Amino acid sequence: MADSEAAGSRFARVDEEEINQIIEDAIPKSTKRQISWSIAIFRGQSVALLDEKRRAYAYGVVTGQSIVHSMAVPPGCLAVNVSTVLPECTLSPALGNSFEEAVIREGRLYIWPMTRLALPSQLRPITK
């Protein structure tokens, strides 16, 4: 993407390298060990739906439902009611859906992998 395109883009992504560096710097060198970090996401919380490159194309609210359109929500996934979809959105539903949609739509309920969800506060504009 050209610099001029990046400046006007409404895409956002989670910068995992920056987050990992902050965590690395926060742990005293003498106590370092393998640590697993996670972010708690609760029912009713607003989330961003990310593509494989960690860009946000849509926003929604976690519902806490265990079944979506007759399909059980598998481990590692959450039910998300999509409230906003950016005009340039090309996100396909992450898991099967009964609507056979090619692109996600506002007002629909989807099963989404937690690895492709982010809190809006984690997002930052893409810069080159």
VMD Tcl script that builds the backbone (N, CA, C; Angstrom):
set m [mol new atoms 384]
animate dup $m
set s [atomselect $m all]
$s set {name element resname resid chain x y z} {
  {N N MET 1 A 0.854 -1.174 0.000}
  {CA C MET 1 A 0.000 0.000 0.000}
  {C C MET 1 A 0.895 1.230 0.000}
  {N N ALA 2 A 0.615 2.191 -0.840}
  {CA C ALA 2 A 1.392 3.422 -0.908}
  {C C ALA 2 A 1.164 4.252 0.347}
  {N N ASP 3 A 2.136 5.133 0.654}
  {CA C ASP 3 A 2.017 5.976 1.850}
  {C C ASP 3 A 0.750 6.807 1.827}
  {N N SER 4 A 0.380 7.329 0.649}
  {CA C SER 4 A -0.824 8.159 0.572}
  {C C SER 4 A -2.069 7.323 0.849}
  {N N GLU 5 A -2.070 6.057 0.430}
  {CA C GLU 5 A -3.206 5.178 0.714}
  {C C GLU 5 A -3.271 4.852 2.197}
  {N N ALA 6 A -2.110 4.602 2.815}
  {CA C ALA 6 A -2.070 4.256 4.238}
  {C C ALA 6 A -2.573 5.406 5.088}
  {N N ALA 7 A -2.231 6.633 4.712}
  {CA C ALA 7 A -2.643 7.791 5.497}
  {C C ALA 7 A -4.154 7.962 5.501}
  {N N GLY 8 A -4.824 7.630 4.387}
  {CA C GLY 8 A -6.267 7.793 4.307}
  {C C GLY 8 A -7.042 6.530 4.648}
  {N N SER 9 A -6.344 5.476 4.973}
  {CA C SER 9 A -7.000 4.190 5.232}
  {C C SER 9 A -7.733 4.189 6.559}
  {N N ARG 10 A -8.850 3.460 6.590}
  {CA C ARG 10 A -9.584 3.306 7.835}
  {C C ARG 10 A -9.275 1.954 8.472}
  {N N PHE 11 A -8.322 1.222 7.900}
  {CA C PHE 11 A -7.922 -0.048 8.477}
  {C C PHE 11 A -7.165 0.209 9.771}
  {N N ALA 12 A -7.201 -0.751 10.635}
  {CA C ALA 12 A -6.407 -0.707 11.859}
  {C C ALA 12 A -5.932 -2.120 12.121}
  {N N ARG 13 A -4.840 -2.254 12.833}
  {CA C ARG 13 A -4.380 -3.594 13.179}
  {C C ARG 13 A -3.724 -3.558 14.551}
  {N N VAL 14 A -3.676 -4.712 15.159}
  {CA C VAL 14 A -3.023 -4.858 16.447}
  {C C VAL 14 A -1.549 -5.060 16.158}
  {N N ASP 15 A -0.697 -4.273 16.765}
  {CA C ASP 15 A 0.737 -4.394 16.566}
  {C C ASP 15 A 1.293 -5.353 17.615}
  {N N GLU 16 A 1.344 -6.638 17.260}
  {CA C GLU 16 A 1.769 -7.660 18.210}
  {C C GLU 16 A 3.228 -7.488 18.623}
  {N N GLU 17 A 4.079 -7.056 17.709}
  {CA C GLU 17 A 5.490 -6.867 18.055}
  {C C GLU 17 A 5.645 -5.805 19.138}
  {N N GLU 18 A 4.906 -4.712 19.008}
  {CA C GLU 18 A 4.977 -3.641 20.002}
  {C C GLU 18 A 4.469 -4.121 21.359}
  {N N ILE 19 A 3.358 -4.856 21.353}
  {CA C ILE 19 A 2.814 -5.386 22.608}
  {C C ILE 19 A 3.806 -6.360 23.239}
  {N N ASN 20 A 4.388 -7.251 22.432}
  {CA C ASN 20 A 5.363 -8.213 22.963}
  {C C ASN 20 A 6.585 -7.506 23.532}
  {N N GLN 21 A 7.020 -6.409 22.906}
  {CA C GLN 21 A 8.181 -5.676 23.414}
  {C C GLN 21 A 7.857 -5.010 24.749}
  {N N ILE 22 A 6.656 -4.466 24.883}
  {CA C ILE 22 A 6.241 -3.857 26.150}
  {C C ILE 22 A 6.235 -4.912 27.248}
  {N N ILE 23 A 5.695 -6.083 26.941}
  {CA C ILE 23 A 5.675 -7.174 27.923}
  {C C ILE 23 A 7.103 -7.594 28.269}
  {N N GLU 24 A 7.933 -7.763 27.250}
  {CA C GLU 24 A 9.332 -8.166 27.463}
  {C C GLU 24 A 10.051 -7.165 28.373}
  {N N ASP 25 A 9.850 -5.884 28.122}
  {CA C ASP 25 A 10.508 -4.852 28.924}
  {C C ASP 25 A 9.994 -4.805 30.359}
  {N N ALA 26 A 8.752 -5.248 30.564}
  {CA C ALA 26 A 8.141 -5.166 31.890}
  {C C ALA 26 A 8.572 -6.306 32.818}
  {N N ILE 27 A 9.130 -7.376 32.259}
  {CA C ILE 27 A 9.527 -8.521 33.082}
  {C C ILE 27 A 11.001 -8.369 33.448}
  {N N PRO 28 A 11.308 -8.360 34.742}
  {CA C PRO 28 A 12.721 -8.273 35.143}
  {C C PRO 28 A 13.516 -9.425 34.526}
  {N N LYS 29 A 14.724 -9.125 34.054}
  {CA C LYS 29 A 15.553 -10.114 33.366}
  {C C LYS 29 A 15.793 -11.356 34.229}
  {N N SER 30 A 15.934 -11.187 35.548}
  {CA C SER 30 A 16.252 -12.313 36.425}
  {C C SER 30 A 15.073 -13.267 36.644}
  {N N THR 31 A 13.852 -12.845 36.312}
  {CA C THR 31 A 12.687 -13.702 36.568}
  {C C THR 31 A 12.017 -14.183 35.287}
  {N N LYS 32 A 12.671 -14.012 34.147}
  {CA C LYS 32 A 12.047 -14.390 32.876}
  {C C LYS 32 A 11.837 -15.899 32.797}
  {N N ARG 33 A 10.663 -16.262 32.318}
  {CA C ARG 33 A 10.313 -17.649 32.073}
  {C C ARG 33 A 9.195 -17.645 31.035}
  {N N GLN 34 A 8.824 -18.794 30.569}
  {CA C GLN 34 A 7.746 -18.870 29.592}
  {C C GLN 34 A 6.442 -18.437 30.244}
  {N N ILE 35 A 5.828 -17.409 29.715}
  {CA C ILE 35 A 4.577 -16.900 30.251}
  {C C ILE 35 A 3.595 -16.756 29.097}
  {N N SER 36 A 2.379 -17.147 29.333}
  {CA C SER 36 A 1.330 -17.011 28.330}
  {C C SER 36 A 0.466 -15.820 28.704}
  {N N TRP 37 A 0.251 -14.893 27.763}
  {CA C TRP 37 A -0.548 -13.697 28.013}
  {C C TRP 37 A -1.873 -13.826 27.285}
  {N N SER 38 A -2.918 -13.312 27.879}
  {CA C SER 38 A -4.214 -13.323 27.221}
  {C C SER 38 A -4.996 -12.079 27.615}
  {N N ILE 39 A -6.032 -11.814 26.861}
  {CA C ILE 39 A -6.901 -10.679 27.126}
  {C C ILE 39 A -8.294 -11.228 27.372}
  {N N ALA 40 A -8.918 -10.822 28.457}
  {CA C ALA 40 A -10.262 -11.296 28.776}
  {C C ALA 40 A -11.282 -10.546 27.926}
  {N N ILE 41 A -12.156 -11.294 27.304}
  {CA C ILE 41 A -13.247 -10.717 26.527}
  {C C ILE 41 A -14.534 -11.269 27.119}
  {N N PHE 42 A -15.433 -10.382 27.520}
  {CA C PHE 42 A -16.649 -10.773 28.211}
  {C C PHE 42 A -17.889 -10.524 27.365}
  {N N ARG 43 A -18.984 -11.202 27.722}
  {CA C ARG 43 A -20.271 -10.986 27.064}
  {C C ARG 43 A -20.635 -9.509 27.176}
  {N N GLY 44 A -21.114 -8.930 26.096}
  {CA C GLY 44 A -21.503 -7.529 26.065}
  {C C GLY 44 A -20.368 -6.587 25.710}
  {N N GLN 45 A -19.173 -7.117 25.551}
  {CA C GLN 45 A -18.013 -6.274 25.245}
  {C C GLN 45 A -17.906 -6.024 23.740}
  {N N SER 46 A -17.554 -4.804 23.384}
  {CA C SER 46 A -17.326 -4.449 21.980}
  {C C SER 46 A -15.983 -5.002 21.537}
  {N N VAL 47 A -15.959 -5.544 20.325}
  {CA C VAL 47 A -14.737 -6.108 19.769}
  {C C VAL 47 A -14.609 -5.719 18.298}
  {N N ALA 48 A -13.387 -5.796 17.806}
  {CA C ALA 48 A -13.117 -5.614 16.381}
  {C C ALA 48 A -12.911 -6.997 15.780}
  {N N LEU 49 A -13.460 -7.226 14.601}
  {CA C LEU 49 A -13.272 -8.480 13.882}
  {C C LEU 49 A -12.127 -8.280 12.902}
  {N N LEU 50 A -11.124 -9.129 12.990}
  {CA C LEU 50 A -9.895 -8.968 12.225}
  {C C LEU 50 A -9.786 -9.995 11.106}
  {N N ASP 51 A -9.050 -9.618 10.056}
  {CA C ASP 51 A -8.738 -10.587 9.011}
  {C C ASP 51 A -7.443 -11.308 9.382}
  {N N GLU 52 A -6.935 -12.132 8.481}
  {CA C GLU 52 A -5.729 -12.907 8.760}
  {C C GLU 52 A -4.495 -12.025 8.970}
  {N N LYS 53 A -4.513 -10.815 8.417}
  {CA C LYS 53 A -3.390 -9.887 8.576}
  {C C LYS 53 A -3.585 -8.962 9.771}
  {N N ARG 54 A -4.601 -9.249 10.605}
  {CA C ARG 54 A -4.899 -8.510 11.839}
  {C C ARG 54 A -5.425 -7.101 11.562}
  {N N ARG 55 A -6.097 -6.902 10.419}
  {CA C ARG 55 A -6.726 -5.625 10.106}
  {C C ARG 55 A -8.194 -5.693 10.496}
  {N N ALA 56 A -8.693 -4.638 11.106}
  {CA C ALA 56 A -10.098 -4.582 11.530}
  {C C ALA 56 A -10.972 -4.112 10.381}
  {N N TYR 57 A -11.979 -4.909 10.062}
  {CA C TYR 57 A -12.928 -4.559 9.010}
  {C C TYR 57 A -14.333 -4.370 9.553}
  {N N ALA 58 A -14.566 -4.830 10.781}
  {CA C ALA 58 A -15.912 -4.773 11.337}
  {C C ALA 58 A -15.821 -4.731 12.860}
  {N N TYR 59 A -16.928 -4.294 13.467}
  {CA C TYR 59 A -17.015 -4.216 14.922}
  {C C TYR 59 A -18.316 -4.861 15.354}
  {N N GLY 60 A -18.302 -5.424 16.541}
  {CA C GLY 60 A -19.503 -6.073 17.037}
  {C C GLY 60 A -19.465 -6.218 18.536}
  {N N VAL 61 A -20.430 -6.968 19.060}
  {CA C VAL 61 A -20.554 -7.176 20.502}
  {C C VAL 61 A -20.606 -8.682 20.752}
  {N N VAL 62 A -19.835 -9.143 21.725}
  {CA C VAL 62 A -19.833 -10.546 22.111}
  {C C VAL 62 A -21.156 -10.856 22.797}
  {N N THR 63 A -21.839 -11.919 22.353}
  {CA C THR 63 A -23.154 -12.236 22.897}
  {C C THR 63 A -23.131 -13.270 24.008}
  {N N GLY 64 A -22.147 -14.135 24.029}
  {CA C GLY 64 A -22.091 -15.193 25.029}
  {C C GLY 64 A -22.926 -16.406 24.673}
  {N N GLN 65 A -23.545 -16.422 23.494}
  {CA C GLN 65 A -24.350 -17.560 23.080}
  {C C GLN 65 A -23.459 -18.772 22.817}
  {N N SER 66 A -23.988 -19.964 23.097}
  {CA C SER 66 A -23.227 -21.186 22.854}
  {C C SER 66 A -23.652 -21.880 21.555}
  {N N ILE 67 A -24.775 -21.445 20.988}
  {CA C ILE 67 A -25.241 -21.977 19.710}
  {C C ILE 67 A -25.627 -20.805 18.813}
  {N N VAL 68 A -25.147 -20.827 17.575}
  {CA C VAL 68 A -25.443 -19.775 16.605}
  {C C VAL 68 A -25.968 -20.445 15.341}
  {N N HIS 69 A -27.198 -20.140 14.981}
  {CA C HIS 69 A -27.818 -20.705 13.777}
  {C C HIS 69 A -27.662 -22.229 13.738}
  {N N SER 70 A -28.022 -22.872 14.823}
  {CA C SER 70 A -27.988 -24.343 14.974}
  {C C SER 70 A -26.586 -24.933 14.979}
  {N N MET 71 A -25.576 -24.108 15.125}
  {CA C MET 71 A -24.197 -24.595 15.157}
  {C C MET 71 A -23.591 -24.264 16.519}
  {N N ALA 72 A -23.023 -25.264 17.190}
  {CA C ALA 72 A -22.383 -25.038 18.487}
  {C C ALA 72 A -21.142 -24.181 18.305}
  {N N VAL 73 A -20.939 -23.238 19.214}
  {CA C VAL 73 A -19.745 -22.392 19.179}
  {C C VAL 73 A -18.584 -23.242 19.706}
  {N N PRO 74 A -17.589 -23.530 18.858}
  {CA C PRO 74 A -16.488 -24.402 19.292}
  {C C PRO 74 A -15.538 -23.698 20.260}
  {N N PRO 75 A -14.737 -24.483 20.979}
  {CA C PRO 75 A -13.724 -23.887 21.860}
  {C C PRO 75 A -12.815 -22.955 21.052}
  {N N GLY 76 A -12.436 -21.845 21.652}
  {CA C GLY 76 A -11.569 -20.889 20.974}
  {C C GLY 76 A -12.309 -19.896 20.102}
  {N N CYS 77 A -13.627 -19.950 20.127}
  {CA C CYS 77 A -14.447 -19.032 19.332}
  {C C CYS 77 A -15.491 -18.371 20.222}
  {N N LEU 78 A -16.056 -17.262 19.740}
  {CA C LEU 78 A -17.123 -16.555 20.436}
  {C C LEU 78 A -18.215 -16.191 19.439}
  {N N ALA 79 A -19.426 -16.032 19.946}
  {CA C ALA 79 A -20.536 -15.539 19.126}
  {C C ALA 79 A -20.492 -14.017 19.169}
  {N N VAL 80 A -20.496 -13.392 17.988}
  {CA C VAL 80 A -20.393 -11.934 17.889}
  {C C VAL 80 A -21.523 -11.410 17.012}
  {N N ASN 81 A -22.267 -10.431 17.536}
  {CA C ASN 81 A -23.303 -9.753 16.767}
  {C C ASN 81 A -22.645 -8.534 16.114}
  {N N VAL 82 A -22.559 -8.528 14.797}
  {CA C VAL 82 A -21.852 -7.470 14.062}
  {C C VAL 82 A -22.715 -6.208 14.021}
  {N N SER 83 A -22.147 -5.096 14.486}
  {CA C SER 83 A -22.875 -3.828 14.524}
  {C C SER 83 A -22.416 -2.847 13.449}
  {N N THR 84 A -21.149 -2.921 13.045}
  {CA C THR 84 A -20.598 -1.997 12.053}
  {C C THR 84 A -19.666 -2.750 11.109}
  {N N VAL 85 A -19.841 -2.530 9.826}
  {CA C VAL 85 A -18.961 -3.113 8.817}
  {C C VAL 85 A -18.422 -1.960 7.978}
  {N N LEU 86 A -17.102 -1.877 7.854}
  {CA C LEU 86 A -16.500 -0.823 7.044}
  {C C LEU 86 A -16.832 -1.055 5.570}
  {N N PRO 87 A -16.976 0.032 4.782}
  {CA C PRO 87 A -17.366 -0.106 3.371}
  {C C PRO 87 A -16.424 -1.004 2.564}
  {N N GLU 88 A -15.139 -1.009 2.892}
  {CA C GLU 88 A -14.173 -1.804 2.126}
  {C C GLU 88 A -14.041 -3.237 2.652}
  {N N CYS 89 A -14.944 -3.658 3.509}
  {CA C CYS 89 A -14.900 -4.979 4.134}
  {C C CYS 89 A -15.014 -6.098 3.109}
  {N N THR 90 A -14.092 -7.044 3.214}
  {CA C THR 90 A -14.129 -8.253 2.389}
  {C C THR 90 A -14.078 -9.503 3.259}
  {N N LEU 91 A -14.332 -9.348 4.559}
  {CA C LEU 91 A -14.273 -10.480 5.483}
  {C C LEU 91 A -15.379 -11.483 5.194}
  {N N SER 92 A -14.994 -12.718 5.000}
  {CA C SER 92 A -15.962 -13.798 4.893}
  {C C SER 92 A -16.241 -14.309 6.299}
  {N N PRO 93 A -17.414 -14.889 6.517}
  {CA C PRO 93 A -17.651 -15.478 7.837}
  {C C PRO 93 A -16.539 -16.478 8.155}
  {N N ALA 94 A -16.005 -16.401 9.363}
  {CA C ALA 94 A -14.874 -17.248 9.740}
  {C C ALA 94 A -15.263 -18.723 9.794}
  {N N LEU 95 A -16.464 -19.006 10.263}
  {CA C LEU 95 A -16.972 -20.374 10.319}
  {C C LEU 95 A -18.287 -20.417 9.571}
  {N N GLY 96 A -18.741 -21.604 9.260}
  {CA C GLY 96 A -19.969 -21.755 8.496}
  {C C GLY 96 A -21.126 -20.948 9.046}
  {N N ASN 97 A -22.004 -20.519 8.169}
  {CA C ASN 97 A -23.205 -19.808 8.593}
  {C C ASN 97 A -24.359 -20.245 7.716}
  {N N SER 98 A -25.550 -20.111 8.241}
  {CA C SER 98 A -26.719 -20.599 7.516}
  {C C SER 98 A -27.153 -19.675 6.379}
  {N N PHE 99 A -26.526 -18.507 6.252}
  {CA C PHE 99 A -26.927 -17.550 5.222}
  {C C PHE 99 A -26.105 -17.685 3.940}
  {N N GLU 100 A -25.037 -18.508 3.974}
  {CA C GLU 100 A -24.191 -18.709 2.793}
  {C C GLU 100 A -23.666 -17.383 2.250}
  {N N GLU 101 A -23.311 -16.470 3.134}
  {CA C GLU 101 A -22.834 -15.149 2.727}
  {C C GLU 101 A -21.354 -15.184 2.374}
  {N N ALA 102 A -20.976 -14.403 1.380}
  {CA C ALA 102 A -19.574 -14.297 0.993}
  {C C ALA 102 A -18.859 -13.269 1.860}
  {N N VAL 103 A -19.589 -12.259 2.334}
  {CA C VAL 103 A -19.012 -11.187 3.151}
  {C C VAL 103 A -19.927 -10.965 4.359}
  {N N ILE 104 A -19.331 -10.697 5.521}
  {CA C ILE 104 A -20.147 -10.482 6.718}
  {C C ILE 104 A -20.994 -9.219 6.565}
  {N N ARG 105 A -22.104 -9.176 7.296}
  {CA C ARG 105 A -23.040 -8.050 7.188}
  {C C ARG 105 A -23.449 -7.555 8.557}
  {N N GLU 106 A -23.790 -6.275 8.637}
  {CA C GLU 106 A -24.280 -5.677 9.879}
  {C C GLU 106 A -25.565 -6.362 10.316}
  {N N GLY 107 A -25.722 -6.467 11.628}
  {CA C GLY 107 A -26.939 -7.035 12.182}
  {C C GLY 107 A -26.975 -8.547 12.211}
  {N N ARG 108 A -25.922 -9.201 11.746}
  {CA C ARG 108 A -25.884 -10.662 11.733}
  {C C ARG 108 A -25.038 -11.188 12.887}
  {N N LEU 109 A -25.309 -12.406 13.260}
  {CA C LEU 109 A -24.596 -13.093 14.333}
  {C C LEU 109 A -23.649 -14.109 13.705}
  {N N TYR 110 A -22.379 -14.064 14.113}
  {CA C TYR 110 A -21.369 -14.958 13.559}
  {C C TYR 110 A -20.561 -15.610 14.667}
  {N N ILE 111 A -20.009 -16.771 14.355}
  {CA C ILE 111 A -19.022 -17.408 15.228}
  {C C ILE 111 A -17.669 -16.923 14.740}
  {N N TRP 112 A -16.873 -16.385 15.668}
  {CA C TRP 112 A -15.590 -15.803 15.262}
  {C C TRP 112 A -14.466 -16.329 16.146}
  {N N PRO 113 A -13.315 -16.720 15.572}
  {CA C PRO 113 A -12.192 -17.205 16.385}
  {C C PRO 113 A -11.652 -16.082 17.278}
  {N N MET 114 A -11.348 -16.422 18.519}
  {CA C MET 114 A -10.826 -15.415 19.446}
  {C C MET 114 A -9.481 -14.866 18.988}
  {N N THR 115 A -8.736 -15.639 18.210}
  {CA C THR 115 A -7.448 -15.160 17.705}
  {C C THR 115 A -7.613 -14.054 16.678}
  {N N ARG 116 A -8.849 -13.878 16.171}
  {CA C ARG 116 A -9.115 -12.824 15.191}
  {C C ARG 116 A -10.093 -11.788 15.749}
  {N N LEU 117 A -10.048 -11.602 17.073}
  {CA C LEU 117 A -10.808 -10.546 17.740}
  {C C LEU 117 A -9.825 -9.653 18.477}
  {N N ALA 118 A -10.159 -8.387 18.609}
  {CA C ALA 118 A -9.337 -7.453 19.368}
  {C C ALA 118 A -10.256 -6.458 20.052}
  {N N LEU 119 A -9.797 -5.955 21.174}
  {CA C LEU 119 A -10.520 -4.868 21.822}
  {C C LEU 119 A -10.239 -3.595 21.036}
  {N N PRO 120 A -11.229 -2.728 20.857}
  {CA C PRO 120 A -10.982 -1.488 20.109}
  {C C PRO 120 A -9.807 -0.678 20.660}
  {N N SER 121 A -9.559 -0.748 21.957}
  {CA C SER 121 A -8.441 0.008 22.548}
  {C C SER 121 A -7.086 -0.540 22.104}
  {N N GLN 122 A -7.048 -1.750 21.548}
  {CA C GLN 122 A -5.794 -2.346 21.077}
  {C C GLN 122 A -5.441 -1.899 19.661}
  {N N LEU 123 A -6.368 -1.292 18.962}
  {CA C LEU 123 A -6.150 -0.948 17.562}
  {C C LEU 123 A -5.383 0.348 17.425}
  {N N ARG 124 A -4.625 0.432 16.347}
  {CA C ARG 124 A -3.952 1.685 16.014}
  {C C ARG 124 A -3.880 1.802 14.504}
  {N N PRO 125 A -3.844 3.018 13.981}
  {CA C PRO 125 A -3.809 3.197 12.520}
  {C C PRO 125 A -2.558 2.543 11.940}
  {N N ILE 126 A -2.688 2.046 10.729}
  {CA C ILE 126 A -1.537 1.464 10.032}
  {C C ILE 126 A -0.672 2.597 9.506}
  {N N THR 127 A 0.588 2.531 9.796}
  {CA C THR 127 A 1.544 3.512 9.275}
  {C C THR 127 A 2.702 2.740 8.664}
  {N N LYS 128 A 3.362 3.368 7.704}
  {CA C LYS 128 A 4.521 2.715 7.075}
  {C C LYS 128 A 5.787 3.306 7.606}
}
mol reanalyze $m
mol bondsrecalc $m
mol representation Tube
mol addrep $m
